[in-house]
Amino acid sequence: QVQLVESGGGLVQPGGSLRLSCAASGFTFSSYAMSWYRQAPGKERELVAAITSAGGFTNYADSVKGRFTISRDNAKNTVYLQMNSLKPEDTAVYFCKASRGSGDYWGQGTQVTVSL
């Protein structure tokens, strides 16, 4: 049974930091590219960051470059998103996704709220 379980979300003040985790099970994690998406109320889901299966290449949305870092630990079947210098516009539900040619898997999401 495939599972992607996000954790680490919460309420943080502007300028603060959070580290999201996505624990994977039920598939060969090291064979999948991983990515983080987010969806704010009334907006479409958007790509935040992605990392290749071996972790050699990453890419980021322009809005988070220099503030967010995606990483993965294939030994722990986990992908991370370190978020620094958070802004109110980063408020959203954050989802992780596993991608391979045969299809994608999605997690259920974790809420991140950036507010005073």
C-alpha positions as CSV (number, residue, x, y, z in Angstrom):
1,Q,0.0,0.0,0.0
2,V,1.5,3.3,-1.1
3,Q,1.7,6.0,1.5
4,L,3.1,9.5,1.5
5,V,2.7,11.2,4.9
6,E,3.6,14.9,5.3
7,S,4.4,16.4,8.6
8,G,6.0,19.5,10.1
9,G,3.5,22.1,9.1
10,G,2.0,24.7,11.5
11,L,1.7,28.3,12.4
12,V,4.8,30.5,12.2
13,Q,5.5,34.2,12.2
14,P,6.8,36.0,9.2
15,G,10.5,35.6,8.9
16,G,10.4,32.2,10.7
17,S,11.3,28.7,9.5
18,L,9.7,25.3,9.2
19,R,10.9,22.0,8.0
20,L,8.5,19.8,6.3
21,S,9.0,16.0,6.0
22,C,7.3,13.5,3.7
23,A,7.7,9.8,4.7
24,A,7.1,7.3,1.9
25,S,6.3,3.6,2.0
26,G,4.9,1.0,-0.3
27,F,7.0,1.7,-3.3
28,T,10.7,2.0,-4.3
29,F,11.3,5.5,-3.1
30,S,14.8,5.8,-4.6
31,S,13.4,5.3,-8.1
32,Y,11.1,8.2,-7.9
33,A,11.6,11.9,-8.4
34,M,10.0,13.8,-5.5
35,S,8.5,17.2,-5.4
36,W,6.6,19.6,-3.1
37,Y,3.5,21.5,-4.3
38,R,1.3,23.9,-2.4
39,Q,-2.2,25.1,-2.8
40,A,-3.5,28.3,-1.2
41,P,-7.3,29.0,-0.7
42,G,-8.9,29.9,-4.1
43,K,-5.7,29.2,-6.0
44,E,-4.5,26.4,-8.2
45,R,-1.9,23.9,-6.9
46,E,1.6,25.0,-7.8
47,L,5.0,23.4,-7.9
48,V,7.3,24.6,-5.1
49,A,10.4,22.4,-5.5
50,A,11.5,19.2,-7.1
51,I,14.4,16.8,-6.7
52,T,15.6,13.9,-8.9
53,S,15.6,10.3,-7.7
54,A,19.3,10.3,-6.6
55,G,19.1,13.9,-5.4
56,G,21.6,15.2,-7.9
57,F,19.4,17.9,-9.4
58,T,16.8,20.3,-7.9
59,N,14.6,23.1,-9.1
60,Y,12.5,25.7,-7.5
61,A,9.7,28.1,-8.1
62,D,11.0,31.6,-8.5
63,S,8.9,32.7,-5.5
64,V,10.9,30.5,-3.2
65,K,14.4,30.5,-4.6
66,G,17.0,31.3,-2.0
67,R,14.5,30.7,0.8
68,F,13.5,27.0,0.5
69,T,15.7,23.9,0.1
70,I,14.5,20.5,-1.0
71,S,16.5,17.4,0.0
72,R,16.0,13.7,0.4
73,D,17.3,10.7,2.3
74,N,16.8,7.6,0.3
75,A,17.9,5.4,3.3
76,K,15.0,6.8,5.3
77,N,12.5,7.0,2.4
78,T,11.9,10.7,3.2
79,V,12.0,14.0,1.4
80,Y,12.3,17.3,3.2
81,L,11.5,20.9,2.5
82,Q,13.4,23.4,4.6
83,M,11.6,26.8,4.5
84,N,13.3,29.9,5.7
85,S,12.3,33.6,5.7
86,L,8.7,32.6,5.5
87,K,6.2,35.2,4.2
88,P,2.4,35.4,4.6
89,E,2.1,34.5,0.9
90,D,3.7,31.1,1.7
91,T,0.5,30.2,3.5
92,A,-0.9,27.1,1.9
93,V,-1.4,23.4,2.2
94,Y,1.8,21.7,1.2
95,F,1.8,18.3,-0.6
96,C,4.5,16.0,-1.6
97,K,4.4,14.0,-4.8
98,A,6.3,11.0,-6.0
99,S,6.8,10.8,-9.8
100,R,7.8,8.2,-12.3
101,G,6.9,7.4,-15.8
102,S,4.3,4.9,-14.7
103,G,2.4,7.4,-12.6
104,D,2.3,9.7,-9.6
105,Y,1.5,9.4,-5.9
106,W,0.3,12.2,-3.7
107,G,0.3,12.8,0.0
108,Q,-2.7,14.3,1.9
109,G,-1.0,17.6,2.7
110,T,0.1,19.6,5.7
111,Q,-1.1,23.1,6.5
112,V,1.5,25.9,6.7
113,T,0.2,29.3,8.0
114,V,2.5,32.3,8.2
115,S,0.9,35.0,10.3
116,L,1.6,37.3,13.2
